[in-house]
């Protein structure tokens, strides 16, 4: 990540004066179903940070209760309570102290921390003209997968064929449960519908045991529908089970719910429980802890896939900007904004996503009121 602006920057004298939250709901283009939940509308918490000097920076986040344990109400309470208390009055020039206080203010509540972290980064980005220069991002398209919601085999095959026809070449299939036959049928139906040129990723969202995961993967190996990746096949705290799946080598394993922080990444690496880790800003608490997450993963020899929750497109755009700082690899997991009825400021040009107009992202993150 590029360094912060020089101390002579006009924003260095700024301090946080207050933070305002507003909870809203936004329409989705279709219901989003996983083994953990079904979402028909997107809950969004819009956070505005009001600075001295008439600057307001903003960020939007969405709760994912099964993953972080947060709700729209808890996010608003954390932001307007302990988080604003922690960062209020601290000069922006002391940005490292600002981010330290933010992360230490309360245990967990990573989505709430993420919202404030992104708004703070927006203020740092103001004199640079946007977030990309601050992160040292190259911009441009970022290859992404696209999710196929959990359903019966024929419905998933139909959805998959439609996404492949649009040009997506990596499909993330939601699976999971005790019915091995049903999950195998889902994957083989999709494989027949899209052909071998489209990569398949399986996401069980913690709903398999190691035994079930290996049974599914072994059956798929014999049918020729081998996935290119299997994501979080077992419960988050079952590192031994995930290591067993990884050892068998039937498909590379991507840890998701098991890794919220750099410390989690280190535990996964020590257990040899995965080949790659899924970095999500809402899980780790924002861009500042994401830096530690990435550096730890790379030091441990783990590939980093930048992902997202089902969350506002502007937040996914931040993740896409971060992803563009990493070396090209198998493809990221940035389809969260695709599910929103309004993609702005993203544009999906399969098989990639890009920030359609970086100025729009900048305007969404920070605006001067003077």
C-alpha positions as CSV (number, residue, x, y, z in Angstrom):
1,X,0.0,0.0,0.0
2,X,1.3,3.5,-0.8
3,X,2.2,5.7,2.1
4,X,-0.1,8.3,3.6
5,X,-0.2,11.9,2.3
6,X,2.7,14.2,3.3
7,X,2.3,16.0,6.6
8,X,1.9,19.3,4.7
9,X,-1.5,18.1,3.4
10,X,-4.4,20.4,4.2
11,X,-6.3,17.5,5.8
12,X,-3.7,16.9,8.4
13,X,-5.4,19.2,10.9
14,X,-8.7,17.4,10.6
15,X,-10.2,15.5,13.5
16,X,-13.4,13.4,13.7
17,X,-16.2,15.4,15.3
18,X,-19.2,13.1,15.0
19,X,-20.4,10.0,13.1
20,X,-23.9,9.4,11.8
21,X,-25.6,6.1,10.8
22,X,-28.6,5.4,8.7
23,X,-30.0,1.9,8.1
24,X,-31.8,1.3,4.8
25,X,-32.8,-1.6,2.6
26,X,-31.9,-2.0,-1.1
27,X,-33.5,-4.4,-3.7
28,X,-31.6,-7.4,-5.1
29,X,-32.0,-8.6,-8.7
30,X,-32.8,-12.1,-7.4
31,X,-32.9,-14.0,-4.1
32,X,-29.4,-15.0,-2.8
33,X,-29.4,-18.5,-1.2
34,X,-26.6,-20.4,0.6
35,X,-26.6,-23.3,3.0
36,X,-26.7,-20.7,5.8
37,X,-29.3,-18.2,4.7
38,X,-31.6,-16.6,2.1
39,X,-31.5,-12.9,1.3
40,X,-34.2,-11.2,-0.6
41,X,-33.4,-7.6,0.3
42,X,-30.0,-6.1,1.3
43,X,-29.8,-4.5,4.7
44,X,-27.4,-1.5,4.5
45,X,-25.9,0.7,7.1
46,X,-24.7,4.0,5.7
47,X,-22.0,5.7,7.9
48,X,-21.0,9.3,7.6
49,X,-17.9,10.6,9.4
50,X,-18.1,14.4,9.9
51,X,-14.7,16.0,10.3
52,X,-13.6,19.5,11.4
53,X,-13.2,21.7,8.4
54,X,-16.6,20.7,6.8
55,X,-15.4,17.4,5.3
56,X,-17.7,14.4,5.3
57,X,-16.6,11.0,4.3
58,X,-18.9,8.0,4.0
59,X,-19.0,4.2,3.7
60,X,-21.7,1.6,3.4
61,X,-21.7,-1.9,4.9
62,X,-24.1,-4.8,5.2
63,X,-24.5,-7.2,8.1
64,X,-23.9,-10.9,7.7
65,X,-25.1,-12.3,11.0
66,X,-24.1,-16.0,10.4
67,X,-20.5,-14.9,9.7
68,X,-19.7,-11.9,11.9
69,X,-22.6,-12.1,14.4
70,X,-23.6,-8.5,13.6
71,X,-27.0,-6.9,12.7
72,X,-27.8,-3.5,11.3
73,X,-28.7,-2.4,14.8
74,X,-25.5,-3.7,16.4
75,X,-23.4,-2.0,13.7
76,X,-25.1,1.4,14.3
77,X,-24.7,1.0,18.0
78,X,-21.0,0.1,17.8
79,X,-20.2,2.9,15.3
80,X,-22.0,5.7,17.2
81,X,-20.8,4.4,20.6
82,X,-17.4,2.9,21.3
83,X,-16.0,3.4,17.8
84,X,-16.6,7.2,17.6
85,X,-15.5,7.5,21.2
86,X,-12.2,5.9,20.2
87,X,-11.4,8.0,17.1
88,X,-13.0,11.3,18.1
89,X,-10.5,14.1,18.5
90,X,-7.5,12.1,17.1
91,X,-5.8,14.1,14.3
92,X,-5.9,12.5,10.9
93,X,-2.1,13.0,10.7
94,X,-1.8,10.4,13.4
95,X,-3.5,7.8,11.2
96,X,-1.7,4.8,12.6
97,X,-2.9,5.7,16.1
98,X,-6.3,6.4,14.7
99,X,-6.5,2.9,13.2
100,X,-5.1,1.3,16.3
101,X,-7.7,2.9,18.5
102,X,-10.4,1.9,16.1
103,X,-9.5,-1.8,16.2
104,X,-8.9,-1.9,20.0
105,X,-12.1,-0.1,20.9
106,X,-14.3,-3.1,21.0
107,X,-14.0,-6.9,20.6
108,X,-15.3,-8.3,17.3
109,X,-17.8,-6.0,15.5
110,X,-15.6,-6.2,12.4
111,X,-18.3,-4.9,9.9
112,X,-18.8,-1.8,12.1
113,X,-15.0,-1.3,12.3
114,X,-14.8,-1.7,8.5
115,X,-17.3,1.1,7.9
116,X,-15.4,3.5,10.0
117,X,-12.0,2.3,8.6
118,X,-13.2,2.9,5.0
119,X,-14.4,6.4,5.9
120,X,-11.1,7.2,7.5
121,X,-9.2,6.0,4.4
122,X,-11.5,8.1,2.3
123,X,-10.2,11.2,4.2
124,X,-6.6,10.1,3.7
125,X,-7.4,9.7,0.0
126,X,-8.8,13.2,-0.5
127,X,-5.5,15.0,-1.3
128,X,-4.4,12.2,-3.6
129,X,-7.6,12.3,-5.7
130,X,-9.0,9.0,-4.8
131,X,-8.5,5.6,-3.1
132,X,-6.5,3.9,-5.9
133,X,-3.4,6.2,-5.5
134,X,-3.5,5.7,-1.7
135,X,-3.5,1.9,-2.1
136,X,-1.0,1.9,-5.0
137,X,-3.7,0.2,-7.1
138,X,-3.2,-0.2,-10.8
139,X,-7.0,-0.2,-11.5
140,X,-8.5,-1.9,-14.5
141,X,-10.6,-5.0,-14.7
142,X,-10.3,-7.7,-12.0
143,X,-11.3,-11.2,-12.9
144,X,-14.0,-12.5,-10.6
145,X,-16.2,-15.6,-10.1
146,X,-20.0,-15.3,-10.0
147,X,-22.2,-17.2,-7.5
148,X,-24.9,-19.7,-8.4
149,X,-27.4,-19.8,-5.6
150,X,-28.3,-23.0,-3.8
151,X,-31.2,-24.7,-5.5
152,X,-32.2,-28.0,-7.1
153,X,-29.8,-29.4,-9.7
154,X,-31.8,-28.3,-12.8
155,X,-32.3,-24.7,-11.5
156,X,-28.7,-24.4,-10.7
157,X,-27.7,-25.7,-14.1
158,X,-30.1,-23.1,-15.7
159,X,-28.6,-20.3,-13.6
160,X,-25.1,-21.4,-14.4
161,X,-25.7,-21.6,-18.2
162,X,-27.1,-18.1,-18.1
163,X,-24.0,-16.7,-16.3
164,X,-21.6,-18.6,-18.6
165,X,-23.5,-17.2,-21.6
166,X,-22.9,-13.7,-20.3
167,X,-19.2,-14.5,-20.3
168,X,-18.3,-15.4,-16.7
169,X,-15.7,-18.2,-16.8
170,X,-15.6,-19.1,-13.0
171,X,-18.8,-20.2,-11.3
172,X,-19.1,-20.4,-7.5
173,X,-21.7,-23.1,-6.7
174,X,-23.4,-22.9,-3.4
175,X,-23.6,-26.4,-1.9
176,X,-23.7,-28.0,1.5
177,X,-25.6,-30.4,3.7
178,X,-25.6,-34.1,4.5
179,X,-27.0,-35.3,1.2
180,X,-23.9,-36.3,-0.8
181,X,-26.0,-37.5,-3.8
182,X,-27.8,-34.1,-4.1
183,X,-24.6,-32.1,-4.0
184,X,-23.0,-34.3,-6.6
185,X,-26.1,-34.0,-8.7
186,X,-25.9,-30.2,-8.4
187,X,-22.3,-30.0,-9.5
188,X,-22.6,-32.6,-12.3
189,X,-25.7,-30.9,-13.7
190,X,-23.9,-27.5,-13.8
191,X,-20.8,-29.1,-15.4
192,X,-22.9,-30.6,-18.2
193,X,-24.6,-27.3,-18.7
194,X,-21.5,-25.1,-19.0
195,X,-18.8,-27.5,-20.4
196,X,-15.2,-27.9,-19.4
197,X,-14.0,-24.3,-20.3
198,X,-15.8,-22.9,-17.3
199,X,-14.1,-23.3,-13.9
200,X,-16.2,-24.5,-11.0
201,X,-15.8,-23.6,-7.3
202,X,-17.7,-25.2,-4.6
203,X,-18.7,-23.3,-1.4
204,X,-20.2,-25.4,1.3
205,X,-20.4,-22.5,3.8
206,X,-19.2,-24.8,6.6
207,X,-22.0,-27.2,6.2
208,X,-20.0,-30.4,5.3
209,X,-18.0,-32.6,7.6
210,X,-14.5,-33.6,6.3
211,X,-16.0,-37.1,5.6
212,X,-18.8,-35.6,3.5
213,X,-16.5,-33.2,1.7
214,X,-14.1,-36.0,0.7
215,X,-17.1,-38.2,-0.4
216,X,-18.4,-35.4,-2.6
217,X,-15.0,-34.6,-4.1
218,X,-14.1,-38.3,-4.7
219,X,-17.4,-38.8,-6.5
220,X,-16.8,-35.7,-8.6
221,X,-13.3,-36.8,-9.4
222,X,-14.7,-40.1,-10.8
223,X,-17.3,-38.3,-12.9
224,X,-14.8,-35.8,-14.4
225,X,-16.5,-32.8,-12.8
226,X,-13.5,-31.9,-10.6
227,X,-13.8,-28.4,-9.1
228,X,-10.9,-25.9,-9.3
229,X,-11.4,-24.9,-5.7
230,X,-13.5,-25.9,-2.6
231,X,-14.3,-23.1,-0.2
232,X,-14.8,-23.6,3.6
233,X,-15.9,-27.2,3.4
234,X,-16.2,-27.7,7.2
235,X,-17.0,-25.6,10.2
236,X,-14.8,-22.6,10.8
237,X,-13.2,-24.0,14.0
238,X,-12.5,-27.5,12.5
239,X,-9.0,-26.9,11.2
240,X,-8.2,-30.6,11.6
241,X,-11.1,-31.5,9.4
242,X,-10.1,-28.9,6.8
243,X,-6.5,-30.0,6.9
244,X,-7.7,-33.6,6.1
245,X,-9.5,-32.3,3.0
246,X,-6.5,-30.3,2.0
247,X,-4.1,-33.3,2.4
248,X,-6.2,-35.5,0.1
249,X,-5.6,-33.0,-2.7
250,X,-8.8,-33.6,-4.6
251,X,-9.2,-29.9,-5.0
252,X,-7.4,-26.8,-3.5
253,X,-9.0,-25.6,-0.3
254,X,-9.9,-21.9,0.2
255,X,-10.4,-20.9,3.9
256,X,-13.1,-18.3,4.4
257,X,-15.1,-18.3,7.6
258,X,-12.0,-19.7,9.4
259,X,-10.0,-16.6,8.6
260,X,-11.1,-13.2,10.0
261,X,-7.6,-11.8,11.0
262,X,-3.9,-12.2,10.4
263,X,-3.8,-14.3,13.5
264,X,-6.4,-16.7,12.0
265,X,-4.3,-16.9,8.8
266,X,-1.3,-17.9,10.8
267,X,-3.3,-20.6,12.6
268,X,-4.6,-22.0,9.3
269,X,-1.1,-22.0,7.9
270,X,0.4,-23.8,10.9
271,X,-2.3,-26.4,10.7
272,X,-1.7,-26.8,6.9
273,X,-5.5,-26.5,6.6
274,X,-5.8,-24.6,3.3
275,X,-4.1,-23.6,0.1
276,X,-5.5,-20.1,0.0
277,X,-7.4,-17.7,2.2
278,X,-10.4,-15.4,1.4
279,X,-9.9,-11.9,2.5
280,X,-13.1,-9.9,3.1
281,X,-13.0,-6.4,4.5
282,X,-16.1,-6.9,6.6
283,X,-14.5,-10.0,8.3
284,X,-11.1,-8.4,9.1
285,X,-12.3,-4.9,10.0
286,X,-11.3,-2.7,7.0
287,X,-8.3,-1.8,4.8
288,X,-5.8,-1.3,7.6
289,X,-6.1,-4.9,9.1
290,X,-6.3,-6.2,5.5
291,X,-2.7,-5.1,5.0
292,X,-1.6,-7.4,7.9
293,X,-3.8,-10.2,6.6
294,X,-2.2,-10.1,3.2
295,X,1.4,-9.8,4.4
296,X,0.9,-12.7,6.8
297,X,-0.7,-14.9,4.1
298,X,2.1,-14.2,1.7
299,X,4.7,-14.9,4.3
300,X,3.1,-18.2,5.0
301,X,2.9,-19.1,1.3
302,X,-0.9,-18.9,1.1
303,X,-2.6,-17.4,-1.9
304,X,-5.0,-14.5,-1.2
305,X,-8.3,-14.3,-2.9
306,X,-10.0,-11.0,-2.3
307,X,-13.7,-11.6,-1.7
308,X,-16.8,-9.8,-0.4
309,X,-20.0,-10.4,1.5
310,X,-23.3,-9.7,-0.1
311,X,-22.9,-5.9,0.4
312,X,-23.2,-2.5,-1.3
313,X,-21.5,-2.1,-4.7
314,X,-19.4,0.8,-3.4
315,X,-17.9,-1.4,-0.7
316,X,-17.2,-4.2,-3.3
317,X,-15.5,-1.5,-5.4
318,X,-13.1,-0.8,-2.5
319,X,-12.3,-4.6,-2.4
320,X,-11.8,-4.6,-6.2
321,X,-9.4,-1.7,-5.9
322,X,-7.5,-3.6,-3.2
323,X,-7.5,-6.7,-5.4
324,X,-5.9,-4.8,-8.2
325,X,-2.8,-4.3,-6.0
326,X,-2.2,-8.1,-5.9
327,X,-0.4,-10.1,-8.6
328,X,-2.8,-11.7,-11.1
329,X,-3.9,-15.2,-10.2
330,X,-6.8,-17.6,-10.6
331,X,-9.5,-15.0,-10.0
332,X,-11.1,-13.1,-7.1
333,X,-14.5,-13.4,-5.5
334,X,-16.1,-10.0,-6.1
335,X,-19.6,-10.7,-7.3
336,X,-21.4,-9.2,-4.3
337,X,-22.3,-6.0,-6.1
338,X,-23.7,-8.0,-9.1
339,X,-26.6,-9.0,-7.0
340,X,-27.7,-5.4,-6.3
341,X,-30.3,-4.0,-8.6
342,X,-28.0,-0.9,-9.0
343,X,-24.3,-1.8,-9.6
344,X,-23.0,1.8,-9.5
345,X,-20.1,2.5,-9.2
346,X,-19.1,-1.0,-10.4
347,X,-19.4,-2.4,-13.9
348,X,-19.4,-6.1,-14.5
349,X,-17.9,-7.0,-17.9
350,X,-17.7,-10.8,-17.7
351,X,-15.4,-12.4,-16.7
352,X,-14.3,-9.2,-14.8
353,X,-15.4,-6.4,-12.6
354,X,-14.1,-2.9,-12.7
355,X,-14.8,0.4,-11.1
356,X,-16.7,2.1,-13.9
357,X,-15.6,5.6,-13.0
358,X,-13.0,6.0,-10.2
359,X,-14.3,9.5,-9.6
360,X,-17.7,8.0,-8.8
361,X,-16.1,5.8,-6.1
362,X,-14.3,8.8,-4.7
363,X,-17.5,10.8,-4.6
364,X,-19.2,8.0,-2.8
365,X,-16.4,7.8,-0.2
366,X,-15.7,11.5,0.5
367,X,-17.1,14.9,-0.2
368,X,-16.3,18.4,1.0
369,X,-19.3,20.3,2.2
370,X,-17.6,23.7,2.2
